[in-house]
Amino acid sequence: MLIYKQQEKPFVFIAVPRTGTTSIHDFLLKVREFGNPKAEKFLSKNYHASMTEIYEKYPHYFNLNRKYYKFAFHRNPWDRMVSAWHEFTENTIHHPWSKALLDYENFETFVTEFKNSEWQTHKNFRPTVWYTHDSEGTQQADFIGQYKNFAHDFAIVCKEIGVSFEQFKNQTIRRQSSTANTNKKLHYKNDKMIQAVADAFEQDIKLFGDKFDE
């Protein structure tokens, strides 16, 4: 999450995990002024905050008669689960909280048991709608880009918040594109796995029209 609270083009970036958030976060910190060191701590501490949490914890930011442009990105849940599994099991930086994932025999076991496990309510596995909608199902984000169309949709965001998309393309190291989907099908060995993800992310799939084969 980032809150840019200056008078000119204020915005809120809602960081849905595994949707290119690190690239966006790092870029925006370079091109915007976010205030004093305490503000930097605040931004880092609440990295994966939902819009509801942002409203509840920091209401003073929204009592300034400013229209914040609130945006997030969504990723196909079958693809996102593959990405999350590899990142959180293989990258040891996450192991202080994710090491228990290694107790699963493999990705298949994790996916088929996911809906009835504690991981379903962990922030890194919450559906997009948990981040972008309130408890009544009303969308709180002004724009939800698609990870599969990352370049196109982030260009729209950049125009809205007044930063250079060309600068982002030149500076970012991580490549955000749908090519990450290439080997997705290899991870889902049977219909049971596919259906398990469909059940766990039912709201996202209905809202965004996600399909396993796309």
Contacts in CASP RR format, 6 or more apart in sequence:
PFRMAT RR
TARGET T0000
AUTHOR 0000-0000-0000
METHOD contacts of the structure
MODEL  1
MLIYKQQEKPFVFIAVPRTGTTSIHDFLLKVREFGNPKAEKFLSKNYHAS
MTEIYEKYPHYFNLNRKYYKFAFHRNPWDRMVSAWHEFTENTIHHPWSKA
LLDYENFETFVTEFKNSEWQTHKNFRPTVWYTHDSEGTQQADFIGQYKNF
AHDFAIVCKEIGVSFEQFKNQTIRRQSSTANTNKKLHYKNDKMIQAVADA
FEQDIKLFGDKFDE
1 12 0 8 1.000
1 13 0 8 1.000
1 14 0 8 1.000
1 15 0 8 1.000
1 43 0 8 1.000
1 46 0 8 1.000
1 47 0 8 1.000
1 48 0 8 1.000
1 49 0 8 1.000
1 54 0 8 1.000
2 11 0 8 1.000
2 12 0 8 1.000
2 13 0 8 1.000
2 15 0 8 1.000
2 25 0 8 1.000
2 28 0 8 1.000
2 29 0 8 1.000
2 34 0 8 1.000
2 43 0 8 1.000
3 10 0 8 1.000
3 11 0 8 1.000
3 12 0 8 1.000
3 13 0 8 1.000
3 43 0 8 1.000
3 54 0 8 1.000
3 58 0 8 1.000
3 61 0 8 1.000
3 68 0 8 1.000
4 10 0 8 1.000
4 11 0 8 1.000
4 12 0 8 1.000
4 28 0 8 1.000
4 32 0 8 1.000
4 34 0 8 1.000
4 161 0 8 1.000
5 61 0 8 1.000
5 64 0 8 1.000
5 66 0 8 1.000
6 32 0 8 1.000
6 33 0 8 1.000
7 66 0 8 1.000
9 69 0 8 1.000
9 160 0 8 1.000
9 161 0 8 1.000
9 162 0 8 1.000
10 66 0 8 1.000
10 67 0 8 1.000
10 68 0 8 1.000
10 69 0 8 1.000
11 68 0 8 1.000
11 69 0 8 1.000
11 70 0 8 1.000
11 71 0 8 1.000
11 160 0 8 1.000
11 161 0 8 1.000
12 51 0 8 1.000
12 54 0 8 1.000
12 68 0 8 1.000
12 69 0 8 1.000
12 70 0 8 1.000
12 71 0 8 1.000
13 21 0 8 1.000
13 24 0 8 1.000
13 25 0 8 1.000
13 28 0 8 1.000
13 71 0 8 1.000
13 72 0 8 1.000
14 49 0 8 1.000
14 50 0 8 1.000
14 51 0 8 1.000
14 54 0 8 1.000
14 70 0 8 1.000
14 71 0 8 1.000
14 72 0 8 1.000
14 131 0 8 1.000
14 132 0 8 1.000
14 141 0 8 1.000
15 21 0 8 1.000
15 24 0 8 1.000
15 25 0 8 1.000
15 47 0 8 1.000
15 48 0 8 1.000
15 49 0 8 1.000
15 72 0 8 1.000
15 131 0 8 1.000
16 48 0 8 1.000
16 72 0 8 1.000
16 73 0 8 1.000
16 74 0 8 1.000
16 75 0 8 1.000
16 128 0 8 1.000
16 131 0 8 1.000
16 132 0 8 1.000
17 48 0 8 1.000
17 80 0 8 1.000
17 84 0 8 1.000
17 123 0 8 1.000
17 124 0 8 1.000
17 125 0 8 1.000
17 126 0 8 1.000
18 75 0 8 1.000
18 80 0 8 1.000
18 83 0 8 1.000
18 84 0 8 1.000
18 87 0 8 1.000
18 124 0 8 1.000
19 72 0 8 1.000
19 73 0 8 1.000
19 74 0 8 1.000
19 75 0 8 1.000
19 80 0 8 1.000
19 128 0 8 1.000
19 147 0 8 1.000
20 73 0 8 1.000
20 147 0 8 1.000
20 150 0 8 1.000
20 174 0 8 1.000
20 176 0 8 1.000
21 47 0 8 1.000
21 48 0 8 1.000
21 73 0 8 1.000
22 174 0 8 1.000
23 168 0 8 1.000
23 172 0 8 1.000
23 173 0 8 1.000
23 174 0 8 1.000
23 176 0 8 1.000
24 73 0 8 1.000
24 154 0 8 1.000
25 47 0 8 1.000
26 172 0 8 1.000
27 163 0 8 1.000
27 167 0 8 1.000
27 168 0 8 1.000
27 171 0 8 1.000
27 172 0 8 1.000
28 163 0 8 1.000
29 43 0 8 1.000
30 171 0 8 1.000
31 163 0 8 1.000
31 164 0 8 1.000
31 167 0 8 1.000
32 163 0 8 1.000
34 40 0 8 1.000
34 43 0 8 1.000
46 53 0 8 1.000
46 54 0 8 1.000
46 57 0 8 1.000
48 123 0 8 1.000
48 124 0 8 1.000
48 131 0 8 1.000
49 57 0 8 1.000
50 126 0 8 1.000
50 130 0 8 1.000
50 131 0 8 1.000
50 132 0 8 1.000
51 70 0 8 1.000
51 131 0 8 1.000
51 132 0 8 1.000
51 133 0 8 1.000
51 134 0 8 1.000
51 140 0 8 1.000
51 141 0 8 1.000
52 134 0 8 1.000
52 135 0 8 1.000
52 140 0 8 1.000
54 61 0 8 1.000
55 62 0 8 1.000
55 140 0 8 1.000
61 68 0 8 1.000
62 68 0 8 1.000
69 142 0 8 1.000
69 143 0 8 1.000
69 160 0 8 1.000
69 161 0 8 1.000
70 140 0 8 1.000
70 141 0 8 1.000
70 142 0 8 1.000
70 143 0 8 1.000
71 141 0 8 1.000
71 142 0 8 1.000
71 143 0 8 1.000
71 144 0 8 1.000
71 145 0 8 1.000
71 157 0 8 1.000
71 160 0 8 1.000
72 128 0 8 1.000
72 131 0 8 1.000
72 132 0 8 1.000
72 141 0 8 1.000
72 143 0 8 1.000
72 144 0 8 1.000
72 145 0 8 1.000
73 144 0 8 1.000
73 145 0 8 1.000
73 146 0 8 1.000
73 147 0 8 1.000
73 150 0 8 1.000
73 153 0 8 1.000
73 154 0 8 1.000
74 128 0 8 1.000
74 132 0 8 1.000
74 144 0 8 1.000
74 145 0 8 1.000
74 146 0 8 1.000
74 147 0 8 1.000
74 204 0 8 1.000
74 208 0 8 1.000
75 83 0 8 1.000
75 128 0 8 1.000
75 146 0 8 1.000
75 147 0 8 1.000
75 148 0 8 1.000
76 147 0 8 1.000
76 148 0 8 1.000
76 181 0 8 1.000
76 210 0 8 1.000
76 211 0 8 1.000
76 214 0 8 1.000
77 127 0 8 1.000
77 197 0 8 1.000
77 198 0 8 1.000
77 200 0 8 1.000
77 201 0 8 1.000
77 204 0 8 1.000
77 205 0 8 1.000
77 210 0 8 1.000
78 184 0 8 1.000
78 188 0 8 1.000
78 194 0 8 1.000
78 197 0 8 1.000
78 210 0 8 1.000
78 212 0 8 1.000
79 147 0 8 1.000
79 180 0 8 1.000
79 181 0 8 1.000
79 184 0 8 1.000
80 147 0 8 1.000
81 111 0 8 1.000
81 114 0 8 1.000
81 125 0 8 1.000
81 197 0 8 1.000
82 107 0 8 1.000
82 183 0 8 1.000
82 184 0 8 1.000
82 187 0 8 1.000
83 180 0 8 1.000
84 124 0 8 1.000
84 125 0 8 1.000
85 101 0 8 1.000
85 107 0 8 1.000
85 110 0 8 1.000
85 187 0 8 1.000
87 94 0 8 1.000
88 94 0 8 1.000
88 98 0 8 1.000
88 101 0 8 1.000
88 124 0 8 1.000
89 98 0 8 1.000
89 101 0 8 1.000
89 102 0 8 1.000
98 124 0 8 1.000
101 110 0 8 1.000
101 119 0 8 1.000
104 110 0 8 1.000
104 113 0 8 1.000
107 187 0 8 1.000
108 189 0 8 1.000
108 190 0 8 1.000
108 193 0 8 1.000
110 119 0 8 1.000
111 188 0 8 1.000
111 193 0 8 1.000
111 196 0 8 1.000
111 197 0 8 1.000
112 192 0 8 1.000
112 193 0 8 1.000
112 196 0 8 1.000
114 120 0 8 1.000
114 125 0 8 1.000
114 196 0 8 1.000
114 197 0 8 1.000
114 200 0 8 1.000
115 196 0 8 1.000
115 199 0 8 1.000
115 200 0 8 1.000
119 125 0 8 1.000
120 200 0 8 1.000
127 200 0 8 1.000
127 201 0 8 1.000
127 203 0 8 1.000
127 204 0 8 1.000
128 144 0 8 1.000
128 204 0 8 1.000
128 207 0 8 1.000
128 208 0 8 1.000
129 137 0 8 1.000
129 203 0 8 1.000
129 204 0 8 1.000
129 207 0 8 1.000
131 141 0 8 1.000
132 139 0 8 1.000
132 140 0 8 1.000
132 141 0 8 1.000
132 144 0 8 1.000
133 139 0 8 1.000
133 140 0 8 1.000
133 141 0 8 1.000
134 140 0 8 1.000
143 153 0 8 1.000
143 156 0 8 1.000
143 157 0 8 1.000
143 160 0 8 1.000
144 208 0 8 1.000
145 153 0 8 1.000
145 154 0 8 1.000
145 156 0 8 1.000
145 157 0 8 1.000
146 153 0 8 1.000
146 208 0 8 1.000
147 176 0 8 1.000
147 178 0 8 1.000
148 178 0 8 1.000
148 181 0 8 1.000
148 214 0 8 1.000
149 178 0 8 1.000
150 176 0 8 1.000
150 177 0 8 1.000
150 178 0 8 1.000
151 169 0 8 1.000
151 176 0 8 1.000
151 177 0 8 1.000
154 165 0 8 1.000
154 168 0 8 1.000
154 176 0 8 1.000
155 165 0 8 1.000
158 164 0 8 1.000
158 165 0 8 1.000
158 168 0 8 1.000
159 165 0 8 1.000
181 214 0 8 1.000
187 193 0 8 1.000
188 194 0 8 1.000
188 197 0 8 1.000
188 212 0 8 1.000
194 212 0 8 1.000
197 212 0 8 1.000
198 205 0 8 1.000
198 212 0 8 1.000
201 210 0 8 1.000
204 210 0 8 1.000
END
